């Protein structure tokens, strides 16, 4: 397990995803998903897919629901900002 902690500290995302993918240990899945959440996952579909996959394999329901909540918050912020920009561009003002 210590070797995986060193791998996470190295920051080599590709190797982390590979080793977590072939692992069968719940702790490694959770550590990998937690690490991937520290990256810019909202702009990368592969990272998002890996996070969901690792939490699902670990059967970490609470962590998975927390991640989905983060996804919802980012989406809400993003689409809300788009709506405001569209309104300002269309009507030339913001109420």
mmCIF file as gemmi writes it, N, C-alpha and C atoms, coordinates in Angstrom:
data_model
loop_
_atom_site.group_PDB
_atom_site.id
_atom_site.type_symbol
_atom_site.label_atom_id
_atom_site.label_alt_id
_atom_site.label_comp_id
_atom_site.label_asym_id
_atom_site.label_entity_id
_atom_site.label_seq_id
_atom_site.pdbx_PDB_ins_code
_atom_site.Cartn_x
_atom_site.Cartn_y
_atom_site.Cartn_z
_atom_site.occupancy
_atom_site.B_iso_or_equiv
_atom_site.pdbx_formal_charge
_atom_site.auth_seq_id
_atom_site.auth_asym_id
_atom_site.pdbx_PDB_model_num
ATOM 1 N N . UNK Axp A 1 ? 0.816 -1.184 0 1 0 ? 1 A 1
ATOM 2 C CA . UNK Axp A 1 ? 0 0 0 1 0 ? 1 A 1
ATOM 3 C C . UNK Axp A 1 ? 0.866 1.256 0 1 0 ? 1 A 1
ATOM 4 N N . UNK Axp A 2 ? 2.011 1.215 0.66 1 0 ? 2 A 1
ATOM 5 C CA . UNK Axp A 2 ? 2.89 2.386 0.724 1 0 ? 2 A 1
ATOM 6 C C . UNK Axp A 2 ? 3.397 2.757 -0.668 1 0 ? 2 A 1
ATOM 7 N N . UNK Axp A 3 ? 3.625 1.777 -1.508 1 0 ? 3 A 1
ATOM 8 C CA . UNK Axp A 3 ? 4.094 2.057 -2.86 1 0 ? 3 A 1
ATOM 9 C C . UNK Axp A 3 ? 3.073 2.877 -3.634 1 0 ? 3 A 1
ATOM 10 N N . UNK Axp A 4 ? 1.786 2.63 -3.371 1 0 ? 4 A 1
ATOM 11 C CA . UNK Axp A 4 ? 0.752 3.373 -4.089 1 0 ? 4 A 1
ATOM 12 C C . UNK Axp A 4 ? 0.677 4.811 -3.591 1 0 ? 4 A 1
ATOM 13 N N . UNK Axp A 5 ? 0.925 5.018 -2.33 1 0 ? 5 A 1
ATOM 14 C CA . UNK Axp A 5 ? 0.955 6.379 -1.784 1 0 ? 5 A 1
ATOM 15 C C . UNK Axp A 5 ? 2.089 7.164 -2.446 1 0 ? 5 A 1
ATOM 16 N N . UNK Axp A 6 ? 3.247 6.515 -2.621 1 0 ? 6 A 1
ATOM 17 C CA . UNK Axp A 6 ? 4.357 7.174 -3.308 1 0 ? 6 A 1
ATOM 18 C C . UNK Axp A 6 ? 4.015 7.461 -4.763 1 0 ? 6 A 1
ATOM 19 N N . UNK Axp A 7 ? 3.301 6.559 -5.386 1 0 ? 7 A 1
ATOM 20 C CA . UNK Axp A 7 ? 2.876 6.774 -6.77 1 0 ? 7 A 1
ATOM 21 C C . UNK Axp A 7 ? 1.943 7.973 -6.869 1 0 ? 7 A 1
ATOM 22 N N . UNK Axp A 8 ? 1.019 8.1 -5.937 1 0 ? 8 A 1
ATOM 23 C CA . UNK Axp A 8 ? 0.121 9.258 -5.923 1 0 ? 8 A 1
ATOM 24 C C . UNK Axp A 8 ? 0.908 10.539 -5.69 1 0 ? 8 A 1
ATOM 25 N N . UNK Axp A 9 ? 1.873 10.497 -4.803 1 0 ? 9 A 1
ATOM 26 C CA . UNK Axp A 9 ? 2.688 11.681 -4.539 1 0 ? 9 A 1
ATOM 27 C C . UNK Axp A 9 ? 3.516 12.073 -5.757 1 0 ? 9 A 1
ATOM 28 N N . UNK Axp A 10 ? 3.833 11.111 -6.619 1 0 ? 10 A 1
ATOM 29 C CA . UNK Axp A 10 ? 4.59 11.421 -7.824 1 0 ? 10 A 1
ATOM 30 C C . UNK Axp A 10 ? 3.756 12.218 -8.82 1 0 ? 10 A 1
ATOM 31 N N . UNK Axp A 11 ? 2.426 12.039 -8.771 1 0 ? 11 A 1
ATOM 32 C CA . UNK Axp A 11 ? 1.546 12.785 -9.647 1 0 ? 11 A 1
ATOM 33 C C . UNK Axp A 11 ? 1.421 12.225 -11.052 1 0 ? 11 A 1
ATOM 34 N N . UNK Axp A 12 ? 1.866 11.006 -11.262 1 0 ? 12 A 1
ATOM 35 C CA . UNK Axp A 12 ? 1.783 10.385 -12.59 1 0 ? 12 A 1
ATOM 36 C C . UNK Axp A 12 ? 0.38 9.809 -12.775 1 0 ? 12 A 1
ATOM 37 N N . UNK Axp A 13 ? -0.505 10.607 -13.314 1 0 ? 13 A 1
ATOM 38 C CA . UNK Axp A 13 ? -1.923 10.259 -13.415 1 0 ? 13 A 1
ATOM 39 C C . UNK Axp A 13 ? -2.145 9.007 -14.257 1 0 ? 13 A 1
ATOM 40 N N . UNK Axp A 14 ? -1.41 8.878 -15.333 1 0 ? 14 A 1
ATOM 41 C CA . UNK Axp A 14 ? -1.578 7.72 -16.213 1 0 ? 14 A 1
ATOM 42 C C . UNK Axp A 14 ? -1.268 6.415 -15.476 1 0 ? 14 A 1
ATOM 43 N N . UNK Axp A 15 ? -0.171 6.383 -14.727 1 0 ? 15 A 1
ATOM 44 C CA . UNK Axp A 15 ? 0.197 5.178 -13.977 1 0 ? 15 A 1
ATOM 45 C C . UNK Axp A 15 ? -0.782 4.917 -12.837 1 0 ? 15 A 1
ATOM 46 N N . UNK Axp A 16 ? -1.241 5.979 -12.196 1 0 ? 16 A 1
ATOM 47 C CA . UNK Axp A 16 ? -2.205 5.825 -11.103 1 0 ? 16 A 1
ATOM 48 C C . UNK Axp A 16 ? -3.48 5.174 -11.624 1 0 ? 16 A 1
ATOM 49 N N . UNK Axp A 17 ? -3.98 5.659 -12.76 1 0 ? 17 A 1
ATOM 50 C CA . UNK Axp A 17 ? -5.195 5.081 -13.348 1 0 ? 17 A 1
ATOM 51 C C . UNK Axp A 17 ? -4.969 3.642 -13.777 1 0 ? 17 A 1
ATOM 52 N N . UNK Axp A 18 ? -3.79 3.362 -14.328 1 0 ? 18 A 1
ATOM 53 C CA . UNK Axp A 18 ? -3.502 1.998 -14.759 1 0 ? 18 A 1
ATOM 54 C C . UNK Axp A 18 ? -3.478 1.048 -13.571 1 0 ? 18 A 1
ATOM 55 N N . UNK Axp A 19 ? -2.699 1.369 -12.542 1 0 ? 19 A 1
ATOM 56 C CA . UNK Axp A 19 ? -2.58 0.468 -11.402 1 0 ? 19 A 1
ATOM 57 C C . UNK Axp A 19 ? -3.887 0.35 -10.622 1 0 ? 19 A 1
ATOM 58 N N . UNK Axp A 20 ? -4.637 1.417 -10.534 1 0 ? 20 A 1
ATOM 59 C CA . UNK Axp A 20 ? -5.929 1.334 -9.856 1 0 ? 20 A 1
ATOM 60 C C . UNK Axp A 20 ? -6.892 0.48 -10.669 1 0 ? 20 A 1
ATOM 61 N N . UNK Axp A 21 ? -6.785 0.556 -11.989 1 0 ? 21 A 1
ATOM 62 C CA . UNK Axp A 21 ? -7.655 -0.232 -12.859 1 0 ? 21 A 1
ATOM 63 C C . UNK Axp A 21 ? -7.432 -1.722 -12.745 1 0 ? 21 A 1
ATOM 64 N N . UNK Axp A 22 ? -6.208 -2.137 -12.495 1 0 ? 22 A 1
ATOM 65 C CA . UNK Axp A 22 ? -5.911 -3.571 -12.384 1 0 ? 22 A 1
ATOM 66 C C . UNK Axp A 22 ? -5.922 -4.05 -10.936 1 0 ? 22 A 1
ATOM 67 N N . UNK Axp A 23 ? -6.038 -3.12 -10.008 1 0 ? 23 A 1
ATOM 68 C CA . UNK Axp A 23 ? -6.062 -3.472 -8.594 1 0 ? 23 A 1
ATOM 69 C C . UNK Axp A 23 ? -7.405 -4.082 -8.212 1 0 ? 23 A 1
ATOM 70 N N . UNK Axp A 24 ? -7.41 -4.773 -7.126 1 0 ? 24 A 1
ATOM 71 C CA . UNK Axp A 24 ? -8.654 -5.325 -6.59 1 0 ? 24 A 1
ATOM 72 C C . UNK Axp A 24 ? -8.852 -4.891 -5.136 1 0 ? 24 A 1
ATOM 73 N N . UNK Axp A 25 ? -8.158 -3.828 -4.745 1 0 ? 25 A 1
ATOM 74 C CA . UNK Axp A 25 ? -8.233 -3.362 -3.365 1 0 ? 25 A 1
ATOM 75 C C . UNK Axp A 25 ? -9.081 -2.102 -3.269 1 0 ? 25 A 1
ATOM 76 N N . UNK Axp A 26 ? -10.02 -2.133 -2.374 1 0 ? 26 A 1
ATOM 77 C CA . UNK Axp A 26 ? -10.956 -1.029 -2.185 1 0 ? 26 A 1
ATOM 78 C C . UNK Axp A 26 ? -10.236 0.272 -1.852 1 0 ? 26 A 1
ATOM 79 N N . UNK Axp A 27 ? -9.227 0.21 -1.001 1 0 ? 27 A 1
ATOM 80 C CA . UNK Axp A 27 ? -8.506 1.41 -0.578 1 0 ? 27 A 1
ATOM 81 C C . UNK Axp A 27 ? -7.802 2.083 -1.747 1 0 ? 27 A 1
ATOM 82 N N . UNK Axp A 28 ? -7.27 1.289 -2.653 1 0 ? 28 A 1
ATOM 83 C CA . UNK Axp A 28 ? -6.579 1.846 -3.823 1 0 ? 28 A 1
ATOM 84 C C . UNK Axp A 28 ? -7.572 2.542 -4.739 1 0 ? 28 A 1
ATOM 85 N N . UNK Axp A 29 ? -8.742 1.941 -4.918 1 0 ? 29 A 1
ATOM 86 C CA . UNK Axp A 29 ? -9.776 2.595 -5.728 1 0 ? 29 A 1
ATOM 87 C C . UNK Axp A 29 ? -10.138 3.96 -5.145 1 0 ? 29 A 1
ATOM 88 N N . UNK Axp A 30 ? -10.353 3.993 -3.842 1 0 ? 30 A 1
ATOM 89 C CA . UNK Axp A 30 ? -10.772 5.234 -3.183 1 0 ? 30 A 1
ATOM 90 C C . UNK Axp A 30 ? -9.656 6.275 -3.215 1 0 ? 30 A 1
ATOM 91 N N . UNK Axp A 31 ? -8.421 5.861 -2.936 1 0 ? 31 A 1
ATOM 92 C CA . UNK Axp A 31 ? -7.314 6.813 -2.99 1 0 ? 31 A 1
ATOM 93 C C . UNK Axp A 31 ? -7.135 7.371 -4.39 1 0 ? 31 A 1
ATOM 94 N N . UNK Axp A 32 ? -7.308 6.532 -5.401 1 0 ? 32 A 1
ATOM 95 C CA . UNK Axp A 32 ? -7.165 6.98 -6.787 1 0 ? 32 A 1
ATOM 96 C C . UNK Axp A 32 ? -8.246 7.985 -7.15 1 0 ? 32 A 1
ATOM 97 N N . UNK Axp A 33 ? -9.481 7.675 -6.806 1 0 ? 33 A 1
ATOM 98 C CA . UNK Axp A 33 ? -10.58 8.595 -7.112 1 0 ? 33 A 1
ATOM 99 C C . UNK Axp A 33 ? -10.407 9.91 -6.367 1 0 ? 33 A 1
ATOM 100 N N . UNK Axp A 34 ? -9.987 9.839 -5.117 1 0 ? 34 A 1
ATOM 101 C CA . UNK Axp A 34 ? -9.762 11.069 -4.349 1 0 ? 34 A 1
ATOM 102 C C . UNK Axp A 34 ? -8.658 11.911 -4.982 1 0 ? 34 A 1
ATOM 103 N N . UNK Axp A 35 ? -7.589 11.246 -5.432 1 0 ? 35 A 1
ATOM 104 C CA . UNK Axp A 35 ? -6.505 11.971 -6.1 1 0 ? 35 A 1
ATOM 105 C C . UNK Axp A 35 ? -7 12.622 -7.391 1 0 ? 35 A 1
ATOM 106 N N . UNK Axp A 36 ? -7.753 11.881 -8.18 1 0 ? 36 A 1
ATOM 107 C CA . UNK Axp A 36 ? -8.234 12.406 -9.457 1 0 ? 36 A 1
ATOM 108 C C . UNK Axp A 36 ? -9.151 13.607 -9.267 1 0 ? 36 A 1
ATOM 109 N N . UNK Axp A 37 ? -9.849 13.655 -8.146 1 0 ? 37 A 1
ATOM 110 C CA . UNK Axp A 37 ? -10.713 14.81 -7.874 1 0 ? 37 A 1
ATOM 111 C C . UNK Axp A 37 ? -9.909 16.074 -7.603 1 0 ? 37 A 1
ATOM 112 N N . UNK Axp A 38 ? -8.628 15.931 -7.235 1 0 ? 38 A 1
ATOM 113 C CA . UNK Axp A 38 ? -7.795 17.109 -7.002 1 0 ? 38 A 1
ATOM 114 C C . UNK Axp A 38 ? -7.33 17.733 -8.311 1 0 ? 38 A 1
ATOM 115 N N . UNK Axp A 39 ? -7.501 17.013 -9.413 1 0 ? 39 A 1
ATOM 116 C CA . UNK Axp A 39 ? -7.117 17.514 -10.729 1 0 ? 39 A 1
ATOM 117 C C . UNK Axp A 39 ? -8.292 18.263 -11.352 1 0 ? 39 A 1
ATOM 118 N N . UNK Axp A 40 ? -8.108 18.787 -12.54 1 0 ? 40 A 1
ATOM 119 C CA . UNK Axp A 40 ? -9.177 19.504 -13.237 1 0 ? 40 A 1
ATOM 120 C C . UNK Axp A 40 ? -10.077 18.506 -13.958 1 0 ? 40 A 1
ATOM 121 N N . UNK Axp A 41 ? -10.861 17.779 -13.19 1 0 ? 41 A 1
ATOM 122 C CA . UNK Axp A 41 ? -11.708 16.722 -13.74 1 0 ? 41 A 1
ATOM 123 C C . UNK Axp A 41 ? -12.878 17.276 -14.531 1 0 ? 41 A 1
ATOM 124 N N . UNK Axp A 42 ? -13.329 18.487 -14.221 1 0 ? 42 A 1
ATOM 125 C CA . UNK Axp A 42 ? -14.527 19.013 -14.877 1 0 ? 42 A 1
ATOM 126 C C . UNK Axp A 42 ? -14.294 19.338 -16.34 1 0 ? 42 A 1
ATOM 127 N N . UNK Axp A 43 ? -13.063 19.409 -16.771 1 0 ? 43 A 1
ATOM 128 C CA . UNK Axp A 43 ? -12.78 19.654 -18.172 1 0 ? 43 A 1
ATOM 129 C C . UNK Axp A 43 ? -12.314 18.414 -18.904 1 0 ? 43 A 1
ATOM 130 N N . UNK Axp A 44 ? -12.288 17.293 -18.224 1 0 ? 44 A 1
ATOM 131 C CA . UNK Axp A 44 ? -11.736 16.075 -18.807 1 0 ? 44 A 1
ATOM 132 C C . UNK Axp A 44 ? -12.704 14.911 -18.575 1 0 ? 44 A 1
ATOM 133 N N . UNK Axp A 45 ? -13.307 14.442 -19.645 1 0 ? 45 A 1
ATOM 134 C CA . UNK Axp A 45 ? -14.292 13.359 -19.542 1 0 ? 45 A 1
ATOM 135 C C . UNK Axp A 45 ? -13.657 12.06 -19.066 1 0 ? 45 A 1
ATOM 136 N N . UNK Axp A 46 ? -12.395 11.813 -19.436 1 0 ? 46 A 1
ATOM 137 C CA . UNK Axp A 46 ? -11.732 10.576 -19.009 1 0 ? 46 A 1
ATOM 138 C C . UNK Axp A 46 ? -11.51 10.554 -17.5 1 0 ? 46 A 1
ATOM 139 N N . UNK Axp A 47 ? -11.097 11.687 -16.942 1 0 ? 47 A 1
ATOM 140 C CA . UNK Axp A 47 ? -10.915 11.739 -15.485 1 0 ? 47 A 1
ATOM 141 C C . UNK Axp A 47 ? -12.232 11.521 -14.769 1 0 ? 47 A 1
ATOM 142 N N . UNK Axp A 48 ? -13.274 12.134 -15.264 1 0 ? 48 A 1
ATOM 143 C CA . UNK Axp A 48 ? -14.59 11.965 -14.657 1 0 ? 48 A 1
ATOM 144 C C . UNK Axp A 48 ? -15.02 10.513 -14.715 1 0 ? 48 A 1
ATOM 145 N N . UNK Axp A 49 ? -14.802 9.88 -15.848 1 0 ? 49 A 1
ATOM 146 C CA . UNK Axp A 49 ? -15.155 8.467 -16.016 1 0 ? 49 A 1
ATOM 147 C C . UNK Axp A 49 ? -14.374 7.593 -15.04 1 0 ? 49 A 1
ATOM 148 N N . UNK Axp A 50 ? -13.076 7.878 -14.879 1 0 ? 50 A 1
ATOM 149 C CA . UNK Axp A 50 ? -12.253 7.09 -13.957 1 0 ? 50 A 1
ATOM 150 C C . UNK Axp A 50 ? -12.707 7.282 -12.509 1 0 ? 50 A 1
ATOM 151 N N . UNK Axp A 51 ? -13.04 8.5 -12.138 1 0 ? 51 A 1
ATOM 152 C CA . UNK Axp A 51 ? -13.49 8.757 -10.769 1 0 ? 51 A 1
ATOM 153 C C . UNK Axp A 51 ? -14.749 7.952 -10.47 1 0 ? 51 A 1
ATOM 154 N N . UNK Axp A 52 ? -15.714 8.007 -11.372 1 0 ? 52 A 1
ATOM 155 C CA . UNK Axp A 52 ? -16.956 7.253 -11.185 1 0 ? 52 A 1
ATOM 156 C C . UNK Axp A 52 ? -16.67 5.756 -11.149 1 0 ? 52 A 1
ATOM 157 N N . UNK Axp A 53 ? -15.823 5.297 -12.041 1 0 ? 53 A 1
ATOM 158 C CA . UNK Axp A 53 ? -15.486 3.867 -12.118 1 0 ? 53 A 1
ATOM 159 C C . UNK Axp A 53 ? -14.825 3.393 -10.822 1 0 ? 53 A 1
ATOM 160 N N . UNK Axp A 54 ? -13.875 4.168 -10.296 1 0 ? 54 A 1
ATOM 161 C CA . UNK Axp A 54 ? -13.164 3.735 -9.088 1 0 ? 54 A 1
ATOM 162 C C . UNK Axp A 54 ? -14.065 3.749 -7.861 1 0 ? 54 A 1
ATOM 163 N N . UNK Axp A 55 ? -14.898 4.781 -7.719 1 0 ? 55 A 1
ATOM 164 C CA . UNK Axp A 55 ? -15.827 4.797 -6.594 1 0 ? 55 A 1
ATOM 165 C C . UNK Axp A 55 ? -16.844 3.665 -6.708 1 0 ? 55 A 1
ATOM 166 N N . UNK Axp A 56 ? -17.263 3.359 -7.917 1 0 ? 56 A 1
ATOM 167 C CA . UNK Axp A 56 ? -18.224 2.271 -8.117 1 0 ? 56 A 1
ATOM 168 C C . UNK Axp A 56 ? -17.593 0.93 -7.765 1 0 ? 56 A 1
ATOM 169 N N . UNK Axp A 57 ? -16.359 0.695 -8.228 1 0 ? 57 A 1
ATOM 170 C CA . UNK Axp A 57 ? -15.67 -0.561 -7.903 1 0 ? 57 A 1
ATOM 171 C C . UNK Axp A 57 ? -15.434 -0.702 -6.404 1 0 ? 57 A 1
ATOM 172 N N . UNK Axp A 58 ? -15.183 0.423 -5.73 1 0 ? 58 A 1
ATOM 173 C CA . UNK Axp A 58 ? -14.941 0.394 -4.285 1 0 ? 58 A 1
ATOM 174 C C . UNK Axp A 58 ? -16.241 0.295 -3.492 1 0 ? 58 A 1
ATOM 175 N N . UNK Axp A 59 ? -17.351 0.45 -4.189 1 0 ? 59 A 1
ATOM 176 C CA . UNK Axp A 59 ? -18.672 0.495 -3.547 1 0 ? 59 A 1
ATOM 177 C C . UNK Axp A 59 ? -18.717 1.582 -2.48 1 0 ? 59 A 1
ATOM 178 N N . UNK Axp A 60 ? -18.112 2.723 -2.832 1 0 ? 60 A 1
ATOM 179 C CA . UNK Axp A 60 ? -18.073 3.881 -1.939 1 0 ? 60 A 1
ATOM 180 C C . UNK Axp A 60 ? -19.22 4.809 -2.327 1 0 ? 60 A 1
ATOM 181 N N . UNK Axp A 61 ? -20.412 4.456 -1.878 1 0 ? 61 A 1
ATOM 182 C CA . UNK Axp A 61 ? -21.625 5.147 -2.285 1 0 ? 61 A 1
ATOM 183 C C . UNK Axp A 61 ? -21.623 6.602 -1.832 1 0 ? 61 A 1
ATOM 184 N N . UNK Axp A 62 ? -21.193 6.863 -0.615 1 0 ? 62 A 1
ATOM 185 C CA . UNK Axp A 62 ? -21.187 8.237 -0.113 1 0 ? 62 A 1
ATOM 186 C C . UNK Axp A 62 ? -20.195 9.106 -0.881 1 0 ? 62 A 1
ATOM 187 N N . UNK Axp A 63 ? -19.034 8.559 -1.185 1 0 ? 63 A 1
ATOM 188 C CA . UNK Axp A 63 ? -18.046 9.314 -1.954 1 0 ? 63 A 1
ATOM 189 C C . UNK Axp A 63 ? -18.543 9.571 -3.368 1 0 ? 63 A 1
ATOM 190 N N . UNK Axp A 64 ? -19.186 8.572 -3.958 1 0 ? 64 A 1
ATOM 191 C CA . UNK Axp A 64 ? -19.728 8.728 -5.304 1 0 ? 64 A 1
ATOM 192 C C . UNK Axp A 64 ? -20.833 9.78 -5.326 1 0 ? 64 A 1
ATOM 193 N N . UNK Axp A 65 ? -21.694 9.765 -4.328 1 0 ? 65 A 1
ATOM 194 C CA . UNK Axp A 65 ? -22.762 10.769 -4.296 1 0 ? 65 A 1
ATOM 195 C C . UNK Axp A 65 ? -22.181 12.161 -4.064 1 0 ? 65 A 1
ATOM 196 N N . UNK Axp A 66 ? -21.13 12.268 -3.272 1 0 ? 66 A 1
ATOM 197 C CA . UNK Axp A 66 ? -20.465 13.559 -3.078 1 0 ? 66 A 1
ATOM 198 C C . UNK Axp A 66 ? -19.839 14.065 -4.362 1 0 ? 66 A 1
ATOM 199 N N . UNK Axp A 67 ? -19.284 13.139 -5.15 1 0 ? 67 A 1
ATOM 200 C CA . UNK Axp A 67 ? -18.704 13.534 -6.432 1 0 ? 67 A 1
ATOM 201 C C . UNK Axp A 67 ? -19.797 14.005 -7.386 1 0 ? 67 A 1
ATOM 202 N N . UNK Axp A 68 ? -20.917 13.273 -7.436 1 0 ? 68 A 1
ATOM 203 C CA . UNK Axp A 68 ? -22.017 13.691 -8.298 1 0 ? 68 A 1
ATOM 204 C C . UNK Axp A 68 ? -22.564 15.059 -7.874 1 0 ? 68 A 1
ATOM 205 N N . UNK Axp A 69 ? -22.536 15.33 -6.58 1 0 ? 69 A 1
ATOM 206 C CA . UNK Axp A 69 ? -22.956 16.644 -6.105 1 0 ? 69 A 1
ATOM 207 C C . UNK Axp A 69 ? -22.008 17.723 -6.617 1 0 ? 69 A 1
ATOM 208 N N . UNK Axp A 70 ? -20.708 17.426 -6.611 1 0 ? 70 A 1
ATOM 209 C CA . UNK Axp A 70 ? -19.726 18.371 -7.148 1 0 ? 70 A 1
ATOM 210 C C . UNK Axp A 70 ? -19.944 18.597 -8.638 1 0 ? 70 A 1
ATOM 211 N N . UNK Axp A 71 ? -20.244 17.529 -9.361 1 0 ? 71 A 1
ATOM 212 C CA . UNK Axp A 71 ? -20.522 17.65 -10.79 1 0 ? 71 A 1
ATOM 213 C C . UNK Axp A 71 ? -21.734 18.544 -11.007 1 0 ? 71 A 1
ATOM 214 N N . UNK Axp A 72 ? -22.758 18.353 -10.2 1 0 ? 72 A 1
ATOM 215 C CA . UNK Axp A 72 ? -23.97 19.164 -10.328 1 0 ? 72 A 1
ATOM 216 C C . UNK Axp A 72 ? -23.686 20.63 -10.027 1 0 ? 72 A 1
ATOM 217 N N . UNK Axp A 73 ? -22.871 20.908 -9.014 1 0 ? 73 A 1
ATOM 218 C CA . UNK Axp A 73 ? -22.546 22.287 -8.674 1 0 ? 73 A 1
ATOM 219 C C . UNK Axp A 73 ? -21.755 22.967 -9.78 1 0 ? 73 A 1
ATOM 220 N N . UNK Axp A 74 ? -20.78 22.246 -10.346 1 0 ? 74 A 1
ATOM 221 C CA . UNK Axp A 74 ? -19.991 22.81 -11.445 1 0 ? 74 A 1
ATOM 222 C C . UNK Axp A 74 ? -20.881 23.064 -12.65 1 0 ? 74 A 1
ATOM 223 N N . UNK Axp A 75 ? -21.747 22.112 -12.962 1 0 ? 75 A 1
ATOM 224 C CA . UNK Axp A 75 ? -22.653 22.271 -14.097 1 0 ? 75 A 1
ATOM 225 C C . UNK Axp A 75 ? -23.605 23.439 -13.881 1 0 ? 75 A 1
ATOM 226 N N . UNK Axp A 76 ? -24.127 23.565 -12.678 1 0 ? 76 A 1
ATOM 227 C CA . UNK Axp A 76 ? -25.033 24.663 -12.37 1 0 ? 76 A 1
ATOM 228 C C . UNK Axp A 76 ? -24.33 26.001 -12.531 1 0 ? 76 A 1
ATOM 229 N N . UNK Axp A 77 ? -23.12 26.099 -12.015 1 0 ? 77 A 1
ATOM 230 C CA . UNK Axp A 77 ? -22.358 27.337 -12.142 1 0 ? 77 A 1
ATOM 231 C C . UNK Axp A 77 ? -22.072 27.644 -13.607 1 0 ? 77 A 1
ATOM 232 N N . UNK Axp A 78 ? -21.634 26.644 -14.346 1 0 ? 78 A 1
ATOM 233 C CA . UNK Axp A 78 ? -21.281 26.843 -15.75 1 0 ? 78 A 1
ATOM 234 C C . UNK Axp A 78 ? -22.488 27.282 -16.566 1 0 ? 78 A 1
ATOM 235 N N . UNK Axp A 79 ? -23.587 26.545 -16.456 1 0 ? 79 A 1
ATOM 236 C CA . UNK Axp A 79 ? -24.76 26.881 -17.252 1 0 ? 79 A 1
ATOM 237 C C . UNK Axp A 79 ? -25.428 28.162 -16.777 1 0 ? 79 A 1
ATOM 238 N N . UNK Axp A 80 ? -25.321 28.455 -15.514 1 0 ? 80 A 1
ATOM 239 C CA . UNK Axp A 80 ? -25.853 29.702 -14.99 1 0 ? 80 A 1
ATOM 240 C C . UNK Axp A 80 ? -25.073 30.879 -15.569 1 0 ? 80 A 1
ATOM 241 N N . UNK Axp A 81 ? -23.768 30.741 -15.643 1 0 ? 81 A 1
ATOM 242 C CA . UNK Axp A 81 ? -22.932 31.794 -16.21 1 0 ? 81 A 1
ATOM 243 C C . UNK Axp A 81 ? -23.236 31.982 -17.696 1 0 ? 81 A 1
ATOM 244 N N . UNK Axp A 82 ? -23.473 30.908 -18.405 1 0 ? 82 A 1
ATOM 245 C CA . UNK Axp A 82 ? -23.817 31.003 -19.816 1 0 ? 82 A 1
ATOM 246 C C . UNK Axp A 82 ? -25.137 31.732 -19.988 1 0 ? 82 A 1
ATOM 247 N N . UNK Axp A 83 ? -26.096 31.416 -19.156 1 0 ? 83 A 1
ATOM 248 C CA . UNK Axp A 83 ? -27.405 32.049 -19.239 1 0 ? 83 A 1
ATOM 249 C C . UNK Axp A 83 ? -27.288 33.555 -18.984 1 0 ? 83 A 1
ATOM 250 N N . UNK Axp A 84 ? -26.482 33.953 -17.998 1 0 ? 84 A 1
ATOM 251 C CA . UNK Axp A 84 ? -26.286 35.373 -17.697 1 0 ? 84 A 1
ATOM 252 C C . UNK Axp A 84 ? -25.611 36.075 -18.875 1 0 ? 84 A 1
ATOM 253 N N . UNK Axp A 85 ? -24.596 35.455 -19.444 1 0 ? 85 A 1
ATOM 254 C CA . UNK Axp A 85 ? -23.903 36.054 -20.594 1 0 ? 85 A 1
ATOM 255 C C . UNK Axp A 85 ? -24.846 36.216 -21.777 1 0 ? 85 A 1
ATOM 256 N N . UNK Axp A 86 ? -25.655 35.216 -22.014 1 0 ? 86 A 1
ATOM 257 C CA . UNK Axp A 86 ? -26.618 35.296 -23.115 1 0 ? 86 A 1
ATOM 258 C C . UNK Axp A 86 ? -27.602 36.43 -22.882 1 0 ? 86 A 1
ATOM 259 N N . UNK Axp A 87 ? -28.081 36.56 -21.667 1 0 ? 87 A 1
ATOM 260 C CA . UNK Axp A 87 ? -29.04 37.61 -21.327 1 0 ? 87 A 1
ATOM 261 C C . UNK Axp A 87 ? -28.418 38.984 -21.533 1 0 ? 87 A 1
ATOM 262 N N . UNK Axp A 88 ? -27.191 39.15 -21.025 1 0 ? 88 A 1
ATOM 263 C CA . UNK Axp A 88 ? -26.52 40.443 -21.156 1 0 ? 88 A 1
ATOM 264 C C . UNK Axp A 88 ? -26.263 40.756 -22.623 1 0 ? 88 A 1
ATOM 265 N N . UNK Axp A 89 ? -25.856 39.779 -23.385 1 0 ? 89 A 1
ATOM 266 C CA . UNK Axp A 89 ? -25.582 40.008 -24.805 1 0 ? 89 A 1
ATOM 267 C C . UNK Axp A 89 ? -26.865 40.336 -25.567 1 0 ? 89 A 1
ATOM 268 N N . UNK Axp A 90 ? -27.936 39.658 -25.223 1 0 ? 90 A 1
ATOM 269 C CA . UNK Axp A 90 ? -29.195 39.865 -25.932 1 0 ? 90 A 1
ATOM 270 C C . UNK Axp A 90 ? -29.847 41.189 -25.563 1 0 ? 90 A 1
ATOM 271 N N . UNK Axp A 91 ? -29.906 41.476 -24.281 1 0 ? 91 A 1
ATOM 272 C CA . UNK Axp A 91 ? -30.652 42.644 -23.821 1 0 ? 91 A 1
ATOM 273 C C . UNK Axp A 91 ? -29.757 43.828 -23.428 1 0 ? 91 A 1
ATOM 274 N N . UNK Axp A 92 ? -28.466 43.622 -23.366 1 0 ? 92 A 1
ATOM 275 C CA . UNK Axp A 92 ? -27.549 44.708 -23.07 1 0 ? 92 A 1
ATOM 276 C C . UNK Axp A 92 ? -27.541 45.19 -21.641 1 0 ? 92 A 1
ATOM 277 N N . UNK Axp A 93 ? -28.136 44.43 -20.755 1 0 ? 93 A 1
ATOM 278 C CA . UNK Axp A 93 ? -28.169 44.829 -19.35 1 0 ? 93 A 1
ATOM 279 C C . UNK Axp A 93 ? -28.287 43.586 -18.477 1 0 ? 93 A 1
ATOM 280 N N . UNK Axp A 94 ? -28.029 43.761 -17.226 1 0 ? 94 A 1
ATOM 281 C CA . UNK Axp A 94 ? -28.164 42.669 -16.266 1 0 ? 94 A 1
ATOM 282 C C . UNK Axp A 94 ? -28.952 43.179 -15.082 1 0 ? 94 A 1
ATOM 283 N N . UNK Axp A 95 ? -30.04 42.507 -14.785 1 0 ? 95 A 1
ATOM 284 C CA . UNK Axp A 95 ? -30.884 42.922 -13.653 1 0 ? 95 A 1
ATOM 285 C C . UNK Axp A 95 ? -30.491 42.189 -12.404 1 0 ? 95 A 1
